[in-house]
Amino acid sequence: MTTLYIISAPSGSGKSTLVNELRKTVSNLEFSVSYTTRPPRGSEQNGEEYFFISRPEFERLLAEDALLEHAEVFGNYYGTAKRFLEGACERGHDLLLDIDVQGERQVKQKLPDAVSIFILPPTRKELERRLRRRSQAEGVLEQEVIQRRLVTAAREIENYRNYDYILVNDQLEQSIDELKAIVLAERVRRSGGAYSAEEEKWLVTAGRHKQANMRQTLQPILESFALSATPGGR
């Protein structure tokens, strides 16, 4: 049975690095490359980070009901083709989606058993530092671009309650291990039967990152974005 994993994060949280490391170490886990109408950035290659297509091509996919989810962000379309999930199911593999909070809601409504993981930066200040470094690498130095991304990050973070797991990406190596534990814990939990000692460790680690168990850790992070961990609060 295929398990669908959804990973979301504000821009600059280090999600791509975590996903790339996860894919190196977890077998039978396929990655769905999204379609987008935005142009490539930096060293991005078609078919690697995204499939870069025209707006009319994207709208054709929409008309054909070929997308599992889609969203429009800053005037550009992003979406996941249904064929990736169908292919993973045929091969008996799990599938990983790297999508935003809009896409997560759409997928969860269609597939409630999907496992959703939200990655957070440790503080707003650290996110701003990462965004500046990333913007410099992309050749984008305008202050308003960075500020726009920070405002967008705060809006996305408000959606953390929609996710099953929360992972704070502070120390990279630790975060990689924790993300791997969450993915493998869900895999063994759904398989049933007795657990090995290593599998028990994955389950314990994953349990610590369940959204309900992260409130104390989340509070200072949310406060740095002028948000609140209180239900319905800001």
C-alpha positions as CSV (number, residue, x, y, z in Angstrom):
1,M,0.0,0.0,0.0
2,T,1.4,3.4,-1.0
3,T,1.9,6.0,1.6
4,L,1.8,9.6,0.5
5,Y,4.0,12.1,2.3
6,I,3.5,15.8,2.0
7,I,6.3,18.2,3.0
8,S,5.7,22.0,3.2
9,A,7.8,24.9,4.5
10,P,8.3,28.6,4.1
11,S,10.8,29.6,1.5
12,G,14.3,29.5,3.0
13,S,13.6,26.9,5.7
14,G,15.9,24.4,4.2
15,K,13.2,22.0,2.9
16,S,14.9,21.2,-0.4
17,T,18.1,20.1,1.4
18,L,16.2,17.9,3.8
19,V,14.2,16.3,1.0
20,N,17.3,15.6,-1.1
21,E,19.0,13.9,1.9
22,L,15.9,11.9,2.7
23,R,15.7,10.6,-0.9
24,K,19.3,9.4,-0.6
25,T,18.7,7.3,2.5
26,V,15.1,5.9,2.2
27,S,14.4,3.2,-0.3
28,N,11.2,2.8,-2.3
29,L,10.4,6.5,-1.9
30,E,9.6,8.3,-5.1
31,F,9.6,12.1,-5.5
32,S,7.0,13.9,-7.4
33,V,8.5,16.8,-9.5
34,S,6.0,19.6,-9.6
35,Y,5.0,21.6,-12.7
36,T,5.4,25.4,-12.6
37,T,4.9,28.3,-15.0
38,R,7.7,30.4,-13.3
39,P,11.1,30.6,-15.0
40,P,14.0,28.6,-13.7
41,R,16.2,30.2,-10.9
42,G,19.9,29.9,-10.6
43,S,21.1,26.4,-11.5
44,E,17.6,24.8,-11.6
45,Q,17.2,22.2,-14.4
46,N,14.0,21.2,-16.1
47,G,12.7,17.9,-14.7
48,E,14.9,18.1,-11.6
49,E,13.5,20.8,-9.3
50,Y,10.4,21.4,-11.5
51,F,9.0,20.8,-14.9
52,F,9.0,24.3,-16.3
53,I,6.0,24.8,-18.7
54,S,4.0,27.6,-20.2
55,R,0.8,29.0,-18.7
56,P,-1.3,27.6,-21.6
57,E,0.3,24.1,-21.1
58,F,-0.5,24.3,-17.3
59,E,-4.1,25.3,-18.0
60,R,-4.5,22.4,-20.4
61,L,-3.5,20.0,-17.6
62,L,-6.1,21.7,-15.4
63,A,-8.8,21.3,-18.1
64,E,-7.9,17.6,-18.4
65,D,-8.1,17.1,-14.6
66,A,-4.6,15.8,-14.7
67,L,-3.5,17.5,-11.5
68,L,-3.7,16.1,-8.0
69,E,-3.3,19.7,-6.6
70,H,-2.4,23.1,-7.8
71,A,-1.9,26.7,-6.6
72,E,-1.1,30.1,-7.9
73,V,1.7,31.9,-6.0
74,F,3.0,35.4,-7.0
75,G,1.3,35.0,-10.4
76,N,2.8,31.6,-11.2
77,Y,1.1,28.3,-11.3
78,Y,2.4,25.2,-9.4
79,G,0.9,21.7,-9.5
80,T,1.4,18.0,-9.0
81,A,0.4,15.5,-11.8
82,K,-1.8,12.6,-10.8
83,R,0.4,10.3,-12.9
84,F,3.1,10.4,-10.2
85,L,0.9,8.9,-7.6
86,E,-0.6,6.4,-10.0
87,G,2.9,5.3,-11.0
88,A,4.1,4.9,-7.4
89,C,1.0,2.8,-6.6
90,E,1.7,0.5,-9.5
91,R,5.3,0.0,-8.3
92,G,4.3,-0.4,-4.7
93,H,6.4,2.6,-3.7
94,D,5.7,5.5,-1.4
95,L,5.5,9.0,-2.8
96,L,6.9,12.3,-1.5
97,L,5.3,15.6,-2.4
98,D,7.1,18.9,-1.9
99,I,4.1,21.4,-2.0
100,D,2.9,24.5,-0.3
101,V,0.1,24.9,2.2
102,Q,-2.6,25.4,-0.5
103,G,-1.6,22.1,-2.1
104,E,-1.5,20.3,1.2
105,R,-5.1,21.2,1.9
106,Q,-6.3,20.0,-1.5
107,V,-4.4,16.7,-1.2
108,K,-5.6,16.1,2.4
109,Q,-9.2,16.6,1.4
110,K,-8.8,14.0,-1.4
111,L,-6.5,11.7,0.5
112,P,-7.0,12.0,4.3
113,D,-4.5,9.3,5.0
114,A,-1.6,11.3,3.6
115,V,1.1,12.1,6.1
116,S,1.8,15.9,6.2
117,I,5.0,17.3,7.6
118,F,5.6,21.1,8.2
119,I,9.2,22.3,8.4
120,L,9.9,25.5,10.3
121,P,13.0,27.7,10.7
122,P,14.1,28.1,14.4
123,T,13.4,31.9,14.4
124,R,12.3,34.7,12.1
125,K,15.8,36.2,12.3
126,E,17.4,32.9,11.1
127,L,14.9,32.7,8.3
128,E,15.7,36.2,7.2
129,R,19.4,35.3,7.3
130,R,18.8,32.3,5.1
131,L,16.6,34.2,2.7
132,R,19.3,36.9,2.3
133,R,21.9,34.2,1.5
134,R,19.6,32.5,-0.9
135,S,18.6,35.8,-2.6
136,Q,22.3,36.7,-3.1
137,A,22.9,33.2,-4.7
138,E,19.9,33.9,-7.1
139,G,21.2,37.4,-7.9
140,V,18.1,38.9,-6.3
141,L,19.2,41.7,-3.9
142,E,16.1,43.8,-3.6
143,Q,15.1,44.3,0.0
144,E,11.4,44.2,-1.0
145,V,11.8,40.7,-2.3
146,I,13.1,39.4,1.0
147,Q,10.5,41.3,3.0
148,R,7.7,39.8,0.7
149,R,9.1,36.3,1.4
150,L,9.1,37.0,5.1
151,V,5.5,38.2,5.1
152,T,4.5,35.1,3.0
153,A,6.4,32.9,5.4
154,A,4.4,34.2,8.4
155,R,1.1,33.5,6.5
156,E,2.2,30.0,5.6
157,I,3.3,29.3,9.2
158,E,-0.2,30.1,10.4
159,N,-1.3,26.9,8.7
160,Y,0.9,24.6,10.9
161,R,-2.1,23.3,12.7
162,N,-3.2,21.5,9.4
163,Y,-0.1,19.2,9.6
164,D,0.4,15.9,11.3
165,Y,4.1,16.6,12.2
166,I,6.2,19.6,12.9
167,L,10.0,19.6,12.3
168,V,12.2,22.6,13.3
169,N,15.2,22.7,11.0
170,D,17.8,24.1,13.3
171,Q,20.7,21.6,13.2
172,L,20.8,20.1,9.7
173,E,22.1,16.6,10.5
174,Q,19.7,16.2,13.4
175,S,16.8,17.4,11.2
176,I,17.7,14.9,8.5
177,D,17.7,12.1,11.0
178,E,14.3,13.3,12.5
179,L,12.7,13.6,9.1
180,K,13.9,10.1,8.2
181,A,12.5,8.8,11.5
182,I,9.1,10.3,10.8
183,V,8.9,8.8,7.3
184,L,10.0,5.3,8.4
185,A,7.9,5.4,11.6
186,E,4.8,5.9,9.5
187,R,5.8,3.2,7.1
188,V,6.3,0.6,9.9
189,R,3.3,1.7,11.8
190,R,1.1,1.1,8.8
191,S,2.7,-2.3,8.1
192,G,1.5,-3.7,11.4
193,G,3.2,-6.5,13.3
194,A,5.9,-6.4,16.0
195,Y,8.5,-3.7,15.9
196,S,12.3,-4.1,16.0
197,A,14.4,-2.0,18.5
198,E,15.4,0.4,15.7
199,E,11.8,0.7,14.6
200,E,10.7,1.5,18.1
201,K,13.3,4.4,18.1
202,W,11.8,5.8,14.9
203,L,8.3,5.7,16.5
204,V,9.5,7.5,19.6
205,T,11.3,10.2,17.6
206,A,8.3,10.6,15.3
207,G,6.0,10.9,18.3
208,R,8.0,13.8,19.7
209,H,7.3,15.7,16.4
210,K,3.5,15.1,16.4
211,Q,1.9,18.5,16.2
212,A,0.2,18.0,19.6
213,N,3.5,17.4,21.3
214,M,5.3,20.4,19.7
215,R,3.4,23.3,21.3
216,Q,6.0,24.2,23.8
217,T,8.8,24.1,21.2
218,L,6.6,26.1,18.8
219,Q,5.7,29.0,21.0
220,P,8.9,31.0,20.8
221,I,9.2,30.4,17.1
222,L,5.7,31.6,16.5
223,E,6.2,34.6,18.7
224,S,9.2,35.6,16.6
225,F,6.7,35.8,13.7
226,A,4.2,37.6,15.9
227,L,2.0,34.5,15.9
228,S,0.6,32.4,18.7
229,A,0.3,28.7,19.5
230,T,-3.1,29.3,21.1
231,P,-5.9,27.8,18.9
232,G,-7.2,30.5,16.7
233,G,-4.7,33.0,17.9
234,R,-2.2,35.2,16.2
